[in-house]
Amino acid sequence: MSEAKRPTEAETEILAILWERGPSTVREVHAALEARRGVGYTTVLKLMQIMAHKGLVERDESRRSHVYSALVEREGVQERLVGDLIDRAFAGSAAELVVRALSSKPASKEELSDLRAMLSAMIATREEER
């Protein structure tokens, strides 16, 4: 994802709504955002127009109310944002990010068990690649 295409914090919030809800009108996205925090309808409209220009969403103009859909996948955006965070705040150390994340918001026993399984699978994959 190019620098120009990277979503801002507000754009990421809109993408999260589109990922959850699927294709939605500006009014529907505005209602979802309004439930979380106060934001004006015209602000949401302008952001979604910018996002369409950046290639983050597409607008279906075949209906009276335009419907927007995410063009970028959640996993790709998350991967890029986490990668940027690791580089900027943790000097490239994914381990430091994980330690900081777990110390600031402790994981449940189930989450820790899932993390162990994911780490074991990643280690096994890396060893197979060697």
Summary of the structure (lengths in Angstrom):
residues: 130
radius of gyration: 18.4
end to end distance: 28.6
largest distance: 56.0
contacts: 315
relative contact order: 0.11
helix: 68%
strand: 8%
